[in-house]
Amino acid sequence: MRGETAVTTGHAAAIWHTHSPAAFWRGHLRTWRTRRLLEVHLLVLTVCAAVAASALLISYRQTQQAAQTLASREAPAVQGLAATRLAVLRADREAQSLVQQRLADVAGSGETYRAQLSAADQGLSRIADRTDQDLGTVNGLLASYSNSITLGMTTYRDQQLMRQQKLAEARSLLTRDPVGLTSRLDQLQRNQLQHAEAAATMGWVQRSGWWIAELALAALALTLLSALFVLRDRCGRDWNPYLLAAFVLTVLLAIVPLLTASSAQDDLDGVRADLQQITDISRQPYSSGAEPAQAQRTVTEKSEEVRRELADGAWTGRVYQGTLIGGLLVVVLPAVGLGLRLDNDYWRRR
């Protein structure tokens, strides 16, 4: 009897201990703390994902827009100004050579300088909508120069004094500093090169955007790992597939866009150096014995390299689209994963 009584008493005590108010409140408090902990994780995940996705998309978009601006406006404008300057210099060299060799009156002569003048005029026309600079003065000087040299070479071929006067006038329009055609073109080239360098250079705002994006992605990855361990340790749940997918996607977003943007920025730096070289070559066509025709060939080759480099960066658009989709998913997946778990385990019970 005493043994049975002792067993009954112990069983009753165990039941009382299990269903006592203190045990109830301890279990309720643990549940409340776990729910609050998961809600805090959900809030942090949402904020980090939104910040990371926004900063990542904005920073990457700026790099992509810089490449597009260079390809559509700045690079063609720099190349066009260089080609125009060289065409004018070659036209002048060809005309002076004809006069010195007494070939100006020979039938069929002068085709080269006329073709170069036409090329210079067409070059300015092509870049008119690709630059914000005023080309009116340069167009007027080019027209005056073309008129003077044409009069000197053809109209006054039988009047030596008038020919010399018109050729001297053309030479003055071309070389007079600082209002001559070449001086005006030099100034346009300097300004246009500055615009190209500004477009190709990554500024501190863009660098700050990349730092914010990477730091937010790192915080997001750590918070995802913490949420996974909380679910497994406190809730006894297996690994949440939504959070696992978000973690993998976070790692990819931290690596792929950054590497792509870094590669694109290296290409932009290379393009900037090539544009500087093109401008330098056009300003010094006679250095090291080089002739304008040789400088033109060099500029054409470098311009083709620039076009290829900018064309190779077209694939960055596909990476941007992938980054956009990944940024949306990295915001949605954690919210869905933790939101469903909180709803099933805690919110419905309230």
C-alpha positions as CSV (number, residue, x, y, z in Angstrom):
1,M,0.0,0.0,0.0
2,R,2.8,2.4,0.9
3,G,4.5,1.7,-2.4
4,E,1.3,2.3,-4.4
5,T,0.7,5.5,-2.5
6,A,4.2,6.7,-3.2
7,V,3.8,6.0,-6.9
8,T,0.5,7.8,-7.0
9,T,1.9,10.7,-5.2
10,G,4.9,11.0,-7.5
11,H,2.7,10.8,-10.6
12,A,0.5,13.5,-9.3
13,A,3.5,15.7,-8.5
14,A,4.8,15.2,-12.0
15,I,1.4,16.1,-13.5
16,W,1.3,19.2,-11.3
17,H,4.8,20.2,-12.2
18,T,4.0,19.8,-15.9
19,H,0.7,21.6,-15.8
20,S,1.6,24.1,-13.1
21,P,1.2,27.8,-13.9
22,A,5.0,28.3,-13.7
23,A,5.7,25.6,-16.3
24,F,2.9,27.0,-18.5
25,W,4.4,30.5,-18.4
26,R,7.9,29.3,-19.0
27,G,6.8,27.4,-22.1
28,H,4.7,30.4,-23.2
29,L,7.7,32.8,-22.6
30,R,10.0,30.5,-24.7
31,T,7.4,30.4,-27.5
32,W,7.0,34.2,-27.3
33,R,10.8,34.8,-27.4
34,T,11.2,32.4,-30.4
35,R,8.4,34.2,-32.3
36,R,9.9,37.6,-31.5
37,L,13.3,36.4,-32.5
38,L,12.0,35.1,-35.8
39,E,10.1,38.3,-36.4
40,V,13.3,40.3,-35.8
41,H,15.1,38.1,-38.3
42,L,12.3,38.7,-40.8
43,L,12.5,42.5,-40.4
44,V,16.4,42.5,-40.7
45,L,16.3,40.2,-43.7
46,T,13.7,42.4,-45.5
47,V,15.7,45.6,-44.8
48,C,19.1,44.1,-45.8
49,A,17.7,42.6,-48.9
50,A,15.9,45.8,-50.0
51,V,19.1,47.9,-49.4
52,A,21.4,45.4,-51.1
53,A,19.2,45.0,-54.1
54,S,18.6,48.7,-54.6
55,A,22.3,49.6,-54.1
56,L,23.4,46.8,-56.4
57,L,21.1,47.6,-59.2
58,I,21.8,51.4,-59.1
59,S,25.6,50.9,-59.0
60,Y,25.6,48.3,-61.8
61,R,23.2,50.4,-63.8
62,Q,25.6,53.3,-63.6
63,T,28.5,51.2,-65.0
64,Q,26.3,50.0,-67.8
65,Q,25.1,53.5,-68.6
66,A,28.7,54.7,-68.7
67,A,29.5,52.1,-71.3
68,Q,26.4,53.0,-73.3
69,T,27.2,56.7,-73.2
70,L,30.8,56.1,-74.3
71,A,29.7,53.9,-77.2
72,S,26.9,56.1,-78.4
73,R,28.2,59.6,-77.8
74,E,31.5,60.3,-76.2
75,A,33.8,57.9,-78.1
76,P,32.4,58.7,-81.6
77,A,32.6,62.5,-80.8
78,V,36.3,62.2,-79.8
79,Q,37.1,60.0,-82.8
80,G,35.1,62.4,-85.1
81,L,37.0,65.5,-83.9
82,A,40.3,63.7,-84.3
83,A,39.4,62.6,-87.8
84,T,38.2,66.1,-88.8
85,R,41.4,67.7,-87.6
86,L,43.6,65.2,-89.5
87,A,41.5,65.6,-92.6
88,V,41.9,69.4,-92.6
89,L,45.7,69.0,-92.0
90,R,46.0,66.5,-94.8
91,A,44.0,68.7,-97.1
92,D,46.3,71.6,-96.3
93,R,49.4,69.5,-96.8
94,E,48.2,68.2,-100.2
95,A,47.3,71.7,-101.4
96,Q,50.6,73.1,-100.4
97,S,52.5,70.2,-102.0
98,L,50.7,70.8,-105.3
99,V,51.6,74.5,-105.2
100,Q,55.3,73.8,-104.3
101,Q,55.6,71.2,-107.1
102,R,53.8,73.4,-109.6
103,L,51.2,70.7,-110.2
104,A,48.1,72.7,-109.2
105,D,47.3,73.5,-112.8
106,V,47.6,69.9,-114.0
107,A,44.3,68.3,-115.0
108,G,43.0,65.9,-112.4
109,S,45.2,67.2,-109.6
110,G,43.7,68.3,-106.3
111,E,41.3,65.4,-105.9
112,T,43.0,64.4,-102.6
113,Y,42.7,67.7,-100.8
114,R,39.1,68.1,-102.0
115,A,38.2,64.7,-100.7
116,Q,39.8,65.5,-97.4
117,L,37.9,68.7,-97.1
118,S,34.7,66.9,-97.8
119,A,35.6,64.2,-95.2
120,A,36.2,67.0,-92.6
121,D,32.8,68.5,-93.3
122,Q,31.1,65.2,-93.1
123,G,32.9,64.4,-89.9
124,L,31.6,67.5,-88.2
125,S,28.1,66.7,-89.4
126,R,28.2,63.2,-88.0
127,I,29.2,64.3,-84.5
128,A,26.8,67.3,-84.3
129,D,24.2,65.2,-82.5
130,R,26.7,63.4,-80.3
131,T,28.2,66.4,-78.5
132,D,26.8,69.2,-76.4
133,Q,29.5,71.6,-77.7
134,D,28.7,74.4,-80.1
135,L,30.2,73.5,-83.5
136,G,28.9,76.6,-85.3
137,T,32.3,78.5,-85.1
138,V,34.3,75.5,-86.3
139,N,31.8,74.9,-89.2
140,G,32.1,78.5,-90.2
141,L,35.9,78.4,-90.1
142,L,36.0,75.2,-92.1
143,A,33.7,76.7,-94.7
144,S,35.9,79.8,-95.0
145,Y,39.0,77.8,-95.2
146,S,37.5,75.6,-97.9
147,N,36.4,78.6,-99.9
148,S,39.8,80.3,-99.6
149,I,41.9,77.3,-100.6
150,T,39.5,76.4,-103.5
151,L,39.8,80.0,-104.8
152,G,43.6,79.9,-104.5
153,M,43.9,76.5,-106.2
154,T,41.3,76.9,-109.0
155,T,39.7,80.3,-109.6
156,Y,42.9,82.3,-109.4
157,R,45.2,79.8,-111.0
158,D,46.3,82.3,-113.6
159,Q,46.7,85.2,-111.2
160,Q,49.8,84.5,-109.1
161,L,49.3,87.4,-106.6
162,M,45.7,86.5,-105.9
163,R,46.6,82.9,-105.6
164,Q,49.2,83.6,-103.0
165,Q,46.9,85.9,-101.1
166,K,44.1,83.3,-101.0
167,L,46.5,80.5,-99.9
168,A,47.9,82.8,-97.2
169,E,44.4,83.6,-96.1
170,A,43.6,79.9,-95.9
171,R,46.7,79.2,-94.0
172,S,45.9,82.0,-91.5
173,L,42.3,80.6,-91.0
174,L,43.9,77.2,-90.3
175,T,46.8,78.0,-88.0
176,R,46.2,81.4,-86.4
177,D,46.3,81.1,-82.6
178,P,43.9,81.1,-80.7
179,V,41.1,81.7,-83.2
180,G,42.3,79.5,-86.1
181,L,40.6,76.3,-87.1
182,T,43.1,73.9,-85.5
183,S,43.1,75.9,-82.3
184,R,39.3,75.7,-82.1
185,L,39.4,72.0,-82.8
186,D,42.0,71.5,-80.1
187,Q,39.7,73.2,-77.6
188,L,36.8,71.0,-78.7
189,Q,39.0,67.9,-78.4
190,R,40.1,68.8,-74.9
191,N,36.5,69.4,-73.7
192,Q,35.2,66.3,-75.4
193,L,38.0,64.2,-73.9
194,Q,37.1,65.5,-70.5
195,H,33.5,64.4,-71.0
196,A,34.6,61.0,-72.1
197,E,36.9,60.6,-69.1
198,A,34.1,61.7,-66.8
199,A,31.8,59.1,-68.3
200,A,34.4,56.3,-68.0
201,T,35.6,57.1,-64.5
202,M,33.9,55.5,-61.5
203,G,33.2,58.3,-59.0
204,W,33.0,58.2,-55.3
205,V,29.2,58.0,-55.3
206,Q,29.3,54.8,-57.4
207,R,32.1,53.3,-55.3
208,S,30.1,54.0,-52.2
209,G,27.1,52.3,-53.8
210,W,29.2,49.2,-54.4
211,W,30.4,49.2,-50.8
212,I,26.9,49.6,-49.4
213,A,25.7,46.8,-51.7
214,E,28.4,44.4,-50.6
215,L,28.0,45.2,-46.9
216,A,24.3,44.8,-47.1
217,L,24.7,41.4,-48.9
218,A,27.2,40.3,-46.2
219,A,24.7,41.2,-43.5
220,L,22.0,39.5,-45.4
221,A,24.0,36.3,-45.7
222,L,24.8,36.3,-41.9
223,T,21.2,36.9,-41.0
224,L,20.0,34.1,-43.3
225,L,22.4,31.7,-41.6
226,S,21.2,32.9,-38.2
227,A,17.6,32.4,-39.2
228,L,18.3,28.9,-40.4
229,F,19.9,27.8,-37.2
230,V,17.1,29.4,-35.1
231,L,14.5,27.4,-37.0
232,R,16.5,24.2,-36.7
233,D,17.5,24.7,-33.0
234,R,14.4,26.2,-31.4
235,C,11.7,25.1,-33.7
236,G,13.0,21.6,-34.6
237,R,12.5,22.3,-38.3
238,D,14.7,21.0,-41.2
239,W,16.6,23.5,-43.3
240,N,14.1,26.0,-44.8
241,P,14.4,25.7,-48.7
242,Y,13.4,29.3,-49.2
243,L,16.2,30.6,-46.9
244,L,18.7,28.2,-48.4
245,A,17.9,29.4,-51.9
246,A,18.1,33.0,-50.7
247,F,21.5,32.3,-49.2
248,V,22.9,30.8,-52.4
249,L,21.4,33.7,-54.4
250,T,22.9,36.2,-52.0
251,V,26.4,34.7,-52.5
252,L,25.9,34.8,-56.3
253,L,24.8,38.5,-56.2
254,A,27.8,39.4,-54.1
255,I,30.2,37.9,-56.6
256,V,28.9,37.9,-60.2
257,P,27.7,41.5,-60.6
258,L,30.9,42.8,-58.9
259,L,33.2,40.8,-61.1
260,T,31.2,41.8,-64.2
261,A,31.2,45.5,-63.3
262,S,35.0,45.3,-62.5
263,S,35.7,43.8,-65.9
264,A,33.5,46.4,-67.6
265,Q,35.3,49.2,-65.7
266,D,38.6,47.8,-66.8
267,D,37.4,47.9,-70.4
268,L,36.2,51.5,-69.9
269,D,39.6,52.5,-68.5
270,G,41.2,50.9,-71.7
271,V,38.8,52.8,-73.9
272,R,39.6,56.1,-72.1
273,A,43.4,55.5,-72.7
274,D,42.7,54.7,-76.3
275,L,40.7,57.9,-76.8
276,Q,43.5,59.9,-75.2
277,Q,45.9,58.3,-77.6
278,I,43.7,59.1,-80.6
279,T,43.5,62.7,-79.5
280,D,47.3,63.0,-79.0
281,I,47.9,61.5,-82.4
282,S,45.6,63.9,-84.1
283,R,47.3,66.9,-82.4
284,Q,50.8,65.8,-83.5
285,P,50.5,64.4,-87.0
286,Y,54.1,65.4,-87.9
287,S,55.9,64.0,-84.9
288,S,58.6,61.4,-85.5
289,G,58.3,62.1,-89.2
290,A,54.7,61.0,-89.3
291,E,52.5,62.4,-92.1
292,P,48.7,63.2,-91.7
293,A,47.9,60.2,-93.9
294,Q,49.9,57.9,-91.6
295,A,48.2,59.5,-88.5
296,Q,44.8,58.9,-90.1
297,R,45.5,55.2,-90.5
298,T,46.6,55.0,-86.9
299,V,43.6,56.8,-85.7
300,T,41.3,54.5,-87.8
301,E,42.9,51.4,-86.3
302,K,42.6,52.7,-82.8
303,S,39.0,53.7,-83.4
304,E,38.2,50.1,-84.6
305,E,39.8,48.8,-81.4
306,V,37.6,51.1,-79.3
307,R,34.5,50.0,-81.1
308,R,35.4,46.3,-80.5
309,E,36.0,46.9,-76.9
310,L,32.7,48.7,-76.4
311,A,30.9,46.0,-78.4
312,D,32.4,43.3,-76.2
313,G,30.7,44.9,-73.2
314,A,27.2,44.4,-74.6
315,W,26.8,41.2,-72.5
316,T,26.7,43.3,-69.4
317,G,23.1,44.0,-70.2
318,R,22.2,40.3,-69.7
319,V,24.0,40.3,-66.4
320,Y,22.0,43.4,-65.4
321,Q,18.7,41.6,-66.2
322,G,19.9,38.6,-64.1
323,T,20.8,40.9,-61.3
324,L,17.4,42.5,-61.4
325,I,15.6,39.2,-61.2
326,G,18.0,38.0,-58.5
327,G,17.5,41.2,-56.5
328,L,13.7,40.7,-56.6
329,L,14.1,37.1,-55.5
330,V,16.5,37.9,-52.7
331,V,13.8,40.2,-51.2
332,V,10.9,37.8,-51.7
333,L,12.4,34.4,-50.7
334,P,13.4,35.3,-47.1
335,A,10.0,37.0,-46.6
336,V,8.1,33.9,-47.9
337,G,10.3,31.4,-46.0
338,L,10.1,33.0,-42.6
339,G,6.6,34.4,-43.2
340,L,5.1,31.0,-43.8
341,R,6.9,29.5,-40.8
342,L,5.7,32.2,-38.5
343,D,2.2,32.0,-39.8
344,N,2.0,28.2,-39.4
345,D,3.7,28.0,-36.0
346,Y,2.8,31.2,-34.2
347,W,0.5,33.8,-35.9
348,R,-2.4,31.5,-36.4
349,R,-2.3,30.4,-32.8
350,R,-2.8,33.9,-31.7
